[in-house]
Amino acid sequence: MKISAVTDKRTEEQWMRLPWSIYAKDPNWIPHLVQDVSKVFDPSRNKLLKEGSAQRWILTDAAGTVIGRIAAFINPKTAYTEKQPTGGMGFFECINDRKAADLLLDTARDWLKAKGMEAMDGPINLGDRNMFWGLLIKNYTDAPIYGTNYNPAYYKDLLEGYGFQVWFNQLFFKRSALVPVQPIFHRKFKQLENDADIRMHDARGRSVEQIAEDFRTVYNDAWVDHENHKAMDEATSLKLVKAMKPVMDPRLIIFIRYKERPIAMYISLPELNEIFRYVDGNLNWWGKLKFLWYRKRGVVKTMTGIVFGVAKEFQGKGIEGALIVYAEKFIVDKKLYKDTVLTWVGDFNPRMVKVCENLGAENYRTLATFRYLFDRSKPFERHPVIEKK
């Protein structure tokens, strides 16, 4: 076996196309868009590469066939926020062969170690946790939702056999949009509806700038006690909302305001993979035509939660349920969508896990973020639990 760095168009294409070989016989697999993946490694489109760094490799067998790939990267915003400098590995794909997997993982480890890192997390992304993050460890039969990783079951054995341990689990919750939420949430919704200081609304009629500012306000108020939380600035929130705009349905973007300050949000998108399954991972001009065709045909029946948050001082007061009831009244009752997938919740956040369970949602899929300490004598610690304050 031979491992080679991605250094030119040919090796980049080999690295990009390997998944089509790994998943050739898997009917549930939906490829990531090559445009989305390419963006991660493009310094002109990924600002983290201005101070951070990334490298990709392919693994070939004796016949020259590509049998594995991996990427390693250092995120300048997070690398030095842990007890030890920590880099990342991601986009791992490999045949079911331990020696092949070990060679890929050794290469990523050695590259990170040479740059001063003492641990690596994976599979993760050089970017936000909502894309390309985690290893699938539960439910290999449902099709993946847009941006989430999907992999064969044997990947877990390959990583754990190497020495990776679960840093935290990513719990995906799903509930039928046709099943009403419990009466207690309807009562709370009614109370809030009659409160002169409370206003609930969707994003229809609001500008991108207004949505971005509401999003930023709730985000900063809701995640204030999360580990390593950094306040989101205006430019970042505007960039995120602009990226969603081509595919967003404003009816799926819900806010609750208290005295006109946004205090809660439930932002969903039409489940794009229900369309992207028809474009074969490439949103070129032909892929865009297919996208528009299938979108017009109304093939999307699932809405996927991107962000679900409540300002800290209002958490645990029924606001979470009111968001779901609003969606039920103004989305579900009109039969716009059949199912809803809530944004993933880390098992380190028992408060939000309980909210999802109380809403009657099922933990239908689990991914895991693994960590590997380079000094094997050091004790491993899981992600700290967010305690209610």
C-alpha positions as semicolon CSV with decimal commas, in nm:
position;residue;x (nm);y (nm);z (nm)
1;M;0,000;0,000;0,000
2;K;0,112;0,353;-0,075
3;I;-0,009;0,677;0,077
4;S;0,020;1,000;-0,121
5;A;-0,060;1,362;-0,043
6;V;-0,316;1,538;-0,259
7;T;-0,101;1,777;-0,459
8;D;-0,261;1,817;-0,801
9;K;-0,586;1,789;-0,997
10;R;-0,548;1,416;-1,051
11;T;-0,497;1,322;-0,686
12;E;-0,767;1,567;-0,582
13;E;-1,013;1,398;-0,819
14;Q;-0,912;1,053;-0,689
15;W;-0,964;1,173;-0,331
16;M;-1,303;1,322;-0,419
17;R;-1,435;1,020;-0,612
18;L;-1,341;0,741;-0,369
19;P;-1,683;0,739;-0,191
20;W;-1,854;0,631;-0,514
21;S;-1,646;0,314;-0,492
22;I;-1,692;0,254;-0,117
23;Y;-2,072;0,293;-0,136
24;A;-2,133;0,143;-0,481
25;K;-2,367;-0,123;-0,339
26;D;-2,530;0,086;-0,062
27;P;-2,879;0,205;-0,165
28;N;-2,907;0,438;0,139
29;W;-2,599;0,645;0,058
30;I;-2,645;0,997;-0,077
31;P;-2,314;1,163;-0,169
32;H;-2,210;1,496;-0,028
33;L;-2,205;1,765;-0,294
34;V;-1,855;1,793;-0,436
35;Q;-1,899;2,170;-0,431
36;D;-1,961;2,164;-0,054
37;V;-1,660;1,944;0,013
38;S;-1,427;2,140;-0,215
39;K;-1,518;2,459;-0,031
40;V;-1,366;2,323;0,292
41;F;-1,019;2,308;0,135
42;D;-1,036;2,630;-0,067
43;P;-0,854;2,920;0,108
44;S;-1,060;3,171;-0,089
45;R;-1,385;3,030;0,055
46;N;-1,281;2,893;0,395
47;K;-1,146;3,175;0,609
48;L;-1,014;2,928;0,867
49;L;-0,736;2,844;0,623
50;K;-0,590;3,193;0,655
51;E;-0,445;3,100;0,994
52;G;-0,524;2,729;1,001
53;S;-0,406;2,451;0,775
54;A;-0,528;2,134;0,606
55;Q;-0,386;1,840;0,414
56;R;-0,541;1,545;0,229
57;W;-0,407;1,201;0,140
58;I;-0,511;0,902;-0,070
59;L;-0,417;0,539;-0,012
60;T;-0,362;0,304;-0,306
61;D;-0,309;-0,072;-0,322
62;A;-0,043;-0,260;-0,519
63;A;-0,248;-0,225;-0,837
64;G;-0,275;0,152;-0,796
65;T;-0,644;0,146;-0,700
66;V;-0,750;0,406;-0,445
67;I;-0,872;0,222;-0,132
68;G;-0,873;0,498;0,129
69;R;-0,860;0,869;0,195
70;I;-0,832;1,109;0,487
71;A;-0,788;1,476;0,568
72;A;-0,625;1,645;0,865
73;F;-0,661;2,004;0,970
74;I;-0,596;2,260;1,240
75;N;-0,876;2,501;1,324
76;P;-0,712;2,817;1,466
77;K;-1,030;2,903;1,658
78;T;-1,051;2,575;1,850
79;A;-0,710;2,405;1,843
80;Y;-0,591;2,568;2,165
81;T;-0,914;2,575;2,363
82;E;-0,882;2,219;2,498
83;K;-0,657;2,082;2,774
84;Q;-0,416;1,982;2,499
85;P;-0,369;2,135;2,153
86;T;-0,616;1,941;1,940
87;G;-0,643;1,906;1,564
88;G;-0,893;1,720;1,353
89;M;-0,924;1,445;1,099
90;G;-1,217;1,403;0,867
91;F;-1,355;1,281;0,536
92;F;-1,222;0,938;0,632
93;E;-1,314;0,663;0,386
94;C;-1,154;0,321;0,374
95;I;-1,204;-0,039;0,271
96;N;-1,261;-0,283;0,557
97;D;-0,893;-0,338;0,629
98;R;-0,729;-0,248;0,960
99;K;-0,379;-0,202;0,816
100;A;-0,514;0,038;0,555
101;A;-0,708;0,234;0,818
102;D;-0,411;0,248;1,055
103;L;-0,186;0,382;0,782
104;L;-0,434;0,660;0,704
105;L;-0,479;0,749;1,070
106;D;-0,104;0,733;1,141
107;T;-0,046;0,978;0,858
108;A;-0,300;1,227;0,992
109;R;-0,166;1,188;1,346
110;D;0,197;1,240;1,243
111;W;0,111;1,550;1,039
112;L;-0,079;1,701;1,331
113;K;0,193;1,607;1,580
114;A;0,456;1,778;1,364
115;K;0,247;2,095;1,388
116;G;0,235;2,087;1,767
117;M;-0,094;1,909;1,823
118;E;-0,133;1,655;2,103
119;A;-0,470;1,503;2,007
120;M;-0,707;1,469;1,715
121;D;-1,084;1,467;1,699
122;G;-1,271;1,294;1,424
123;P;-1,432;1,256;1,195
124;I;-1,492;1,630;1,201
125;N;-1,492;1,924;0,964
126;L;-1,273;2,231;0,928
127;G;-1,574;2,446;0,998
128;D;-1,904;2,434;1,183
129;R;-2,048;2,126;1,350
130;N;-2,358;2,126;1,133
131;M;-2,166;1,984;0,834
132;F;-1,952;1,671;0,788
133;W;-1,929;1,607;1,162
134;G;-1,921;1,275;1,345
135;L;-1,926;0,903;1,271
136;L;-2,255;0,719;1,226
137;I;-2,288;0,454;1,499
138;K;-2,666;0,395;1,512
139;N;-2,919;0,348;1,227
140;Y;-2,762;0,254;0,895
141;T;-3,095;0,212;0,717
142;D;-3,239;0,565;0,699
143;A;-3,098;0,787;0,429
144;P;-2,865;1,057;0,566
145;I;-2,988;1,412;0,598
146;Y;-2,808;1,688;0,412
147;G;-2,459;1,766;0,537
148;T;-2,443;1,478;0,786
149;N;-2,194;1,197;0,763
150;Y;-2,292;0,847;0,662
151;N;-2,058;0,548;0,675
152;P;-2,040;0,168;0,690
153;A;-2,079;0,011;1,035
154;Y;-1,722;-0,122;1,029
155;Y;-1,576;0,231;1,050
156;K;-1,654;0,231;1,423
157;D;-1,441;-0,082;1,470
158;L;-1,157;0,070;1,267
159;L;-1,148;0,387;1,477
160;E;-1,190;0,217;1,813
161;G;-0,933;-0,046;1,716
162;Y;-0,688;0,235;1,652
163;G;-0,752;0,384;1,997
164;F;-1,015;0,650;1,940
165;Q;-1,271;0,696;2,218
166;V;-1,609;0,867;2,208
167;W;-1,574;1,229;2,315
168;F;-1,947;1,291;2,280
169;N;-2,249;1,144;2,105
170;Q;-2,460;1,345;1,861
171;L;-2,824;1,254;1,910
172;F;-3,059;1,313;1,618
173;F;-3,426;1,333;1,712
174;K;-3,720;1,282;1,479
175;R;-4,093;1,309;1,520
176;S;-4,386;1,274;1,288
177;A;-4,523;1,613;1,196
178;L;-4,867;1,452;1,181
179;V;-4,874;1,360;1,552
180;P;-4,990;1,646;1,780
181;V;-4,765;1,742;2,070
182;Q;-4,886;1,688;2,425
183;P;-5,173;1,909;2,554
184;I;-4,947;2,074;2,812
185;F;-4,752;2,242;2,532
186;H;-5,073;2,367;2,374
187;R;-5,174;2,522;2,706
188;K;-4,839;2,696;2,735
189;F;-4,867;2,814;2,376
190;K;-5,209;2,964;2,455
191;Q;-5,070;3,145;2,759
192;L;-4,790;3,296;2,556
193;E;-5,026;3,381;2,273
194;N;-5,234;3,587;2,517
195;D;-4,931;3,757;2,673
196;A;-4,904;4,116;2,546
197;D;-4,524;4,105;2,582
198;I;-4,488;3,793;2,366
199;R;-4,501;3,775;1,987
200;M;-4,454;3,461;1,776
201;H;-4,392;3,480;1,404
202;D;-4,218;3,320;1,107
203;A;-3,977;3,488;0,865
204;R;-4,220;3,579;0,591
205;G;-4,178;3,945;0,503
206;R;-3,848;3,979;0,688
207;S;-3,524;4,070;0,512
208;V;-3,210;3,861;0,519
209;E;-3,053;4,124;0,745
210;Q;-3,343;4,112;0,993
211;I;-3,338;3,731;1,005
212;A;-2,961;3,734;1,058
213;E;-2,984;3,980;1,347
214;D;-3,264;3,783;1,517
215;F;-3,062;3,464;1,470
216;R;-2,748;3,623;1,617
217;T;-2,933;3,763;1,918
218;V;-3,090;3,431;2,017
219;Y;-2,772;3,236;1,945
220;N;-2,563;3,456;2,172
221;D;-2,824;3,450;2,449
222;A;-2,889;3,074;2,427
223;W;-2,537;2,930;2,408
224;V;-2,373;3,167;2,654
225;D;-2,290;2,887;2,903
226;H;-2,158;2,637;2,648
227;E;-1,792;2,544;2,668
228;N;-1,567;2,769;2,457
229;H;-1,869;2,972;2,342
230;K;-1,777;3,284;2,150
231;A;-2,033;3,548;2,064
232;M;-2,138;3,549;1,698
233;D;-2,076;3,871;1,511
234;E;-2,299;4,039;1,252
235;A;-2,088;3,935;0,954
236;T;-2,097;3,566;1,048
237;S;-2,473;3,555;1,105
238;L;-2,538;3,738;0,779
239;K;-2,314;3,497;0,590
240;L;-2,499;3,197;0,736
241;V;-2,843;3,331;0,648
242;K;-2,734;3,429;0,299
243;A;-2,604;3,075;0,247
244;M;-2,947;2,936;0,347
245;K;-3,149;3,181;0,142
246;P;-3,156;2,989;-0,191
247;V;-3,320;2,688;-0,024
248;M;-3,501;2,832;0,278
249;D;-3,875;2,825;0,329
250;P;-3,953;3,133;0,543
251;R;-4,248;2,949;0,699
252;L;-3,996;2,715;0,864
253;I;-3,805;2,995;1,038
254;I;-3,985;3,069;1,364
255;F;-3,901;3,325;1,633
256;I;-4,053;3,415;1,968
257;R;-3,998;3,769;2,095
258;Y;-4,030;3,916;2,443
259;K;-4,088;4,293;2,434
260;E;-3,966;4,275;2,074
261;R;-3,631;4,117;2,164
262;P;-3,600;3,768;2,005
263;I;-3,566;3,507;2,280
264;A;-3,620;3,179;2,093
265;M;-3,584;3,034;1,747
266;Y;-3,658;2,715;1,559
267;I;-3,499;2,724;1,217
268;S;-3,562;2,440;0,976
269;L;-3,494;2,383;0,609
270;P;-3,667;2,156;0,360
271;E;-3,466;1,831;0,372
272;L;-3,237;1,889;0,077
273;N;-3,115;1,530;0,048
274;E;-3,464;1,432;-0,065
275;I;-3,373;1,630;-0,377
276;F;-2,996;1,584;-0,382
277;R;-3,037;1,206;-0,406
278;Y;-3,117;1,275;-0,772
279;V;-2,809;1,490;-0,854
280;D;-2,537;1,231;-0,775
281;G;-2,329;1,464;-0,563
282;N;-2,268;1,732;-0,824
283;L;-2,455;2,061;-0,838
284;N;-2,318;2,155;-1,181
285;W;-2,552;2,304;-1,441
286;W;-2,717;1,965;-1,502
287;G;-2,742;1,901;-1,130
288;K;-2,901;2,243;-1,077
289;L;-3,161;2,168;-1,344
290;K;-3,242;1,840;-1,171
291;F;-3,261;2,019;-0,838
292;L;-3,509;2,275;-0,969
293;W;-3,716;2,003;-1,138
294;Y;-3,752;1,783;-0,832
295;R;-3,807;2,078;-0,603
296;K;-4,092;2,195;-0,824
297;R;-4,241;1,845;-0,814
298;G;-4,266;1,872;-0,434
299;V;-4,061;1,563;-0,346
300;V;-3,953;1,709;-0,011
301;K;-4,171;1,578;0,273
302;T;-3,933;1,631;0,565
303;M;-3,823;1,949;0,735
304;T;-3,485;1,935;0,907
305;G;-3,404;2,148;1,208
306;I;-3,086;2,349;1,172
307;V;-3,101;2,547;1,496
308;F;-3,328;2,515;1,801
309;G;-3,248;2,757;2,081
310;V;-3,395;2,953;2,369
311;A;-3,229;3,241;2,554
312;K;-3,083;3,115;2,880
313;E;-3,314;3,311;3,111
314;F;-3,622;3,169;2,936
315;Q;-3,513;2,805;2,922
316;G;-3,732;2,551;3,099
317;K;-4,036;2,780;3,094
318;G;-4,230;2,616;2,812
319;I;-4,088;2,830;2,533
320;E;-3,939;2,522;2,364
321;G;-4,279;2,356;2,341
322;A;-4,442;2,674;2,215
323;L;-4,205;2,675;1,918
324;I;-4,316;2,323;1,825
325;V;-4,685;2,407;1,870
326;Y;-4,644;2,710;1,644
327;A;-4,489;2,483;1,380
328;E;-4,776;2,239;1,425
329;K;-5,044;2,504;1,380
330;F;-4,894;2,690;1,087
331;I;-4,695;2,419;0,906
332;V;-4,824;2,076;0,999
333;D;-5,196;2,153;0,990
334;K;-5,150;2,284;0,637
335;K;-4,984;1,951;0,546
336;L;-4,674;2,123;0,414
337;Y;-4,442;1,851;0,553
338;K;-4,487;1,503;0,704
339;D;-4,184;1,460;0,931
340;T;-3,947;1,681;1,120
341;V;-3,588;1,606;1,216
342;L;-3,467;1,818;1,504
343;T;-3,114;1,953;1,496
344;W;-2,870;1,717;1,668
345;V;-2,817;1,752;2,041
346;G;-2,497;1,654;2,217
347;D;-2,533;1,400;2,497
348;F;-2,338;1,653;2,705
349;N;-2,650;1,872;2,703
350;P;-2,906;1,674;2,908
351;R;-3,134;1,977;2,937
352;M;-3,197;1,987;2,560
353;V;-3,212;1,607;2,537
354;K;-3,497;1,618;2,788
355;V;-3,674;1,888;2,585
356;C;-3,663;1,669;2,274
357;E;-3,791;1,368;2,465
358;N;-4,074;1,570;2,620
359;L;-4,180;1,677;2,273
360;G;-4,229;1,313;2,183
361;A;-3,929;1,301;1,952
362;E;-3,734;0,978;1,907
363;N;-3,356;0,950;1,907
364;Y;-3,363;0,774;1,574
365;R;-2,998;0,819;1,473
366;T;-2,669;0,868;1,657
367;L;-2,333;0,990;1,538
368;A;-2,025;1,018;1,757
369;T;-1,733;1,256;1,776
370;F;-1,421;1,060;1,870
371;R;-1,096;1,181;2,025
372;Y;-0,748;1,028;2,017
373;L;-0,477;1,143;2,259
374;F;-0,127;1,114;2,116
375;D;0,019;1,047;2,462
376;R;-0,145;0,712;2,528
377;S;-0,060;0,730;2,900
378;K;-0,281;1,034;2,958
379;P;-0,629;0,972;3,105
380;F;-0,914;1,021;2,859
381;E;-1,198;1,257;2,955
382;R;-1,534;1,285;2,783
383;H;-1,686;1,617;2,688
384;P;-1,800;1,793;3,009
385;V;-2,172;1,793;3,076
386;I;-2,348;2,128;3,062
387;E;-2,495;2,166;3,407
388;K;-2,814;2,364;3,461
389;K;-2,731;2,693;3,630
